[in-house]
Amino acid sequence: MMPDQNAPSESGRQAETTASGRLIQLEPGDSGAYPGVNTSRRLRRHQRMPGLAMLPTALTLGNAIAGVAALIELAKAYAFLMAGDNEGVFVRLGYAALLIGAGMLCDALDGKVARMTATTGRFGAELDSLCDAVTFGVVPAMMIRVGGDFFFAHGSGIEFDTKILWAVSGLYACCAILRLARYNVETDEADDHTSFRGLPSPAAAASIAGFVLALSWLHRQFGGFGTQPWPWILRFAFPAVCMFIGVMMVTRIRYVHLFNKLVTRKQSLRTMVVFLVLVTVVVILGDYWRLTLPALMLAYVLSGPSYLAYRFLRGRGLLGRRMAVAERKRQRDERVARQNQV
């Protein structure tokens, strides 16, 4: 049977011509209701950018604004350092540390608000990481450079001090960026957000800021702190502590998400008592918050390695045997309880 010459071919169904005779290729998804208009392309253009949630996005951008403001304050601190105005350096370093705290507050609230309003998405996660890279990556690295130059490198005449500060600052910034990129890749939307793998970048930035605040307070309260041998001690202690905090961000050591752990879950009476005791101590030592804050952040930084050492010791020696016996007893009690329920 000869094919009908007037019937449209398969290729003809996918092509239309305009009045000028130019061929327009229609994709299979096009309806053909409007010849010459690629409806699937228009649809993709409208779907390219999802709608933005106003409040979570504003909080995330507030984090970025706090980071930029902190960078400006650190630039002013360095200008005061070059001019020999120590009081100006103290004030600007304090402002930069407080702005890091403001960025932490915005960072803690934006994810919480996004989950409460069911507006979480890939765009928000990427925007949050970009803002965190500025506030918790670049700003602390700049603070390491300016703070180290002020506490022991400026006027020492030792060029090696400046090289160490540049190296530690660059290492810290790279570790923070790598940690944020890994977090985006490894964390899915179903994560309960109760723990982290590696030190969180906001906690690391707060640790650096607290360390600088503590050193500033000691400089202002004790005039002899700026004399020997303290600058020589800081030449080793300051870069070592900052490098340790930076490296902890890219480890696999687990850290507890304190905000979600305390706020979003039911707590035992013992946990509430410990929390109230900590709050009481902080209130009593309120006048010395520049020392209390670094102590708390240092305890959090060391909590990960301490728990790792505890888990290692739990599987060895007398402690390991006791834990194994307790675990077997717990499993036996659970089996008995299930049998009684049946």
C-alpha positions, 0 to 999 in steps of 0.5 A: 500500500502506497503511503499517503503523500498528503499525510504529515511525516514524523519529522513534519509533526515536530516542525512548523513554518512561519509566514516567511517560510523559516522552520521552527523546531517544536520540542515534544513537550510543546502543545502546538497551540501557539505555533512558533512559541516554545512553551517548554522553554518559557516554562523552564525560564519561569521555573529557573528561580524559585520563590524566596522566603523573605524572613529567612533570606533577610536573616541570612543576608544579615549574617553577611552584613555583619561580616562585612561590617566586621571586616571594616572594623578590622581594617580600622583596627589595623589603621590604628595599629599603624598610627600607634593608637592602642586604645583604638585597636582595642575598641575596633577589635571588640566591635569586630568580635561583637559583629561576629556574635551578631552574625552567629545569631542570624545564622542560628535563627535563619535555619530555624525560621526556614524550618518552622515556615517550611521554606527550606530549599537548596537556594537557602542552603547555598546562600547560607554557606556563602554568607558563612564563608565571609563572616566565619571564614574571612573575618576570623582569618583577618582577625588572626592577622590583625590581632597577632600583629598587635599582640606580638609581631608589630615592632618586634623586628622579626619578619618570620612572625608576619609570615606565620600569621599570614600562613595561619590566616590562610590555613584557617580561611581555607579550612572554613571554606572546605568545611562549609562545602563538605557540609553542603555535600554531606548533609541532606534535608532529612538530617535532624541537625543534632550534631556536626562532623567537625567543629562548626564554623560559627563556633570556630569563629567565636573561639577566635573572637573570644581568644582575641577579646581575652588577650585584649582584656589582659593587655588593658587590665595588666600593663605588664602583660605587654612586656617580656616574656608574654610576647614570646609566649604568644609567638607560639601559643597564638598561632598554635591555638588558631591553627588547632581551631582551624584544623578541627573544622575539617576533622570527622570528630563529632560536635553537639549542636547545642542550640537544637539540643537544648531548645528543640528537644525535651530535657531531663531534670539533670540537664536543666540543673546543669544549664541553670548552674552554667547560667548562674556562673555566667551572670556572676562573672558578667563583669569578666565576660571577656574571659568567661566567653573564651573559656566556654568556647574553649570547652566546646572546642575541646568537647569533641576530642574529649568525647573521642578519647572517652569512646576510645578508653571505653573500649579498653581496660577496666573502663571498657569492661565496666561499660561492656558489663553495663551494656549487656545488663541494659540489653538483658533488662530490655529483653525481659521488659519486652517479654513481660509486655507480651 
